[in-house]
Amino acid sequence: MAADVKMLISPREVRELAFAGRVGTGAVCVDEAVINSAQRKFIEPVVGSLYKRLENGDLPELLDGYIKPALAMYVKLQVLPSLAVSMGSMGVVKTKGNNMVPAGVDDIYLVKKQVRSDARALIWRAIDHIEANPGIYPEYDRTENVLNRVSVTSDIIL
C-alpha cells in the first residue's frame, strides 16, 4: 500500500465509534495499518472514484455522518481476533486474566458475524445517501461499487 494513503478515521475515533462503552478497549490494537487495510478492503471498492474526494477531505458530511461509522465497524471486525489471543515469545497464546475466560472460536465467529452485519448495514446507509444525491457526488458510479456486483453470505462470496 502506498505510503501517502490518508487515514479517513483516527484510532481514537474507531475506539469511540466501534467500542463505545466497552471495558478494556484502551489496549485494542487500532493503528494506521489496520485502518488503511480496512479502507482499502471495505470502503474504496464500494465508493470507487469518490474515494479520492474522501481522502482529500472534500466531503466532511459524508465522511463523518456515513463513512466513518461503517469504517469503524470494519476496523473492529479486523481486530476482533487479536482481542482473544496475543502474540509473544511463546507464539500465539490465549489471554486469561481479570476473572475472564477466553471466548471460543464459535463465540468469536458469532461476534464477527454480528459486527460484519452492522458494518454492512452502515455502508449500505452511506451508499443509499450517495445514490440519493447524485448532484453532490457526480463522480460516484454505482457500477464501480463492488457490493452491486457480488454478494457475501456467511463468508461465502456469490
C-alpha positions in Angstrom: 0.0 0.0 0.0 1.3 3.4 -0.8 2.8 5.5 2.0 0.7 8.5 1.0 -2.6 6.9 1.8 -4.6 9.2 4.1 -6.5 7.7 7.0 -10.2 8.5 6.8 -10.6 7.9 10.6 -8.3 8.1 13.6 -7.6 5.3 16.0 -9.4 7.3 18.7 -12.5 7.7 16.5 -12.5 4.0 15.9 -12.5 3.3 19.6 -15.3 5.8 20.2 -17.5 4.7 17.4 -16.9 0.9 17.4 -16.1 0.2 21.0 -18.1 2.9 22.9 -18.9 1.9 26.4 -16.9 -1.3 26.4 -14.5 -2.0 29.2 -10.9 -2.7 28.4 -10.7 -1.3 24.8 -7.8 1.0 25.6 -5.4 -1.8 24.6 -7.2 -2.6 21.4 -4.6 -2.5 18.6 -6.1 0.0 16.3 -3.3 1.6 14.3 -2.7 3.1 10.9 -2.0 -0.3 9.2 -5.3 -1.7 10.4 -7.2 1.4 9.4 -5.5 1.6 6.0 -6.3 -2.0 5.4 -9.9 -1.6 6.2 -10.2 1.5 4.0 -8.6 -0.4 1.1 -10.7 -3.6 1.6 -14.1 -2.2 2.5 -14.5 1.5 1.6 -12.6 2.1 -1.6 -14.2 -0.8 -3.6 -17.6 0.5 -2.6 -17.3 4.2 -3.3 -15.0 3.9 -6.3 -13.9 7.2 -7.8 -15.5 9.1 -4.9 -12.7 7.7 -2.6 -10.2 10.4 -3.7 -12.6 13.2 -2.5 -13.0 11.4 0.8 -9.2 11.2 1.2 -8.8 14.9 0.3 -11.3 15.9 3.0 -13.7 17.4 0.4 -16.8 15.6 1.7 -16.9 16.1 5.5 -20.6 15.4 5.9 -20.4 12.1 4.0 -17.2 11.1 5.8 -18.4 12.0 9.3 -22.0 11.0 9.1 -21.8 7.9 6.9 -18.4 6.5 6.1 -16.7 6.8 9.5 -19.3 4.7 11.4 -19.1 2.0 8.8 -15.3 2.1 8.6 -15.0 1.9 12.4 -17.1 -1.3 12.4 -14.9 -2.8 9.6 -11.8 -1.9 11.7 -13.4 -3.6 14.7 -14.1 -6.7 12.5 -10.4 -6.8 11.7 -9.1 -6.5 15.3 -11.6 -8.9 16.9 -9.3 -12.0 16.6 -6.5 -10.1 18.3 -8.7 -9.4 21.3 -8.9 -13.2 22.0 -5.3 -14.0 21.5 -1.8 -12.4 21.9 1.4 -12.9 20.1 4.7 -13.1 22.0 7.8 -15.1 22.5 5.7 -18.2 23.1 3.9 -17.7 19.7 0.1 -17.2 19.6 -1.5 -17.6 23.0 -4.8 -17.1 24.6 -5.0 -14.5 27.3 -6.7 -15.3 30.6 -6.9 -12.9 33.5 -9.1 -10.4 35.4 -11.6 -13.2 36.1 -12.4 -13.6 32.4 -12.4 -16.7 30.3 -11.3 -16.5 26.7 -14.1 -16.8 24.2 -14.1 -19.9 22.0 -13.9 -20.0 18.2 -17.7 -20.3 17.9 -18.2 -17.3 20.2 -15.7 -15.2 18.2 -17.4 -16.3 14.9 -20.8 -15.1 16.2 -19.4 -11.7 17.3 -17.6 -11.2 14.0 -20.9 -12.2 12.2 -22.8 -9.5 14.1 -20.1 -6.9 13.6 -19.9 -7.7 9.9 -23.7 -7.3 9.7 -23.6 -4.0 11.4 -20.8 -2.7 9.2 -22.7 -3.8 6.1 -25.8 -2.0 7.2 -23.8 1.2 7.8 -22.1 1.0 4.5 -25.4 0.5 2.7 -26.7 3.5 4.6 -23.9 5.5 3.1 -24.5 4.1 -0.4 -28.2 5.0 -0.2 -27.2 8.5 0.8 -24.7 8.8 -2.1 -27.1 7.4 -4.7 -29.9 9.7 -3.5 -27.7 12.7 -4.0 -26.1 12.4 -7.5 -25.7 16.2 -7.7 -23.4 16.2 -4.7 -21.5 13.1 -5.7 -21.3 13.2 -9.5 -18.2 11.0 -9.7 -19.9 8.1 -8.0 -20.7 5.3 -10.4 -22.8 2.5 -9.0 -21.2 0.0 -11.4 -17.9 0.6 -9.6 -19.5 -0.4 -6.3 -18.3 -4.0 -5.6 -21.4 -4.6 -3.4 -23.5 -4.2 -6.6 -21.5 -6.9 -8.3 -21.0 -9.6 -5.6 -22.9 -10.9 -2.6 -21.4 -12.2 0.6 -23.4 -14.6 2.7 -21.8 -16.2 5.8 -18.3 -15.7 4.4 -19.2 -17.1 1.0 -18.7 -14.9 -2.0 -21.5 -15.4 -4.5 
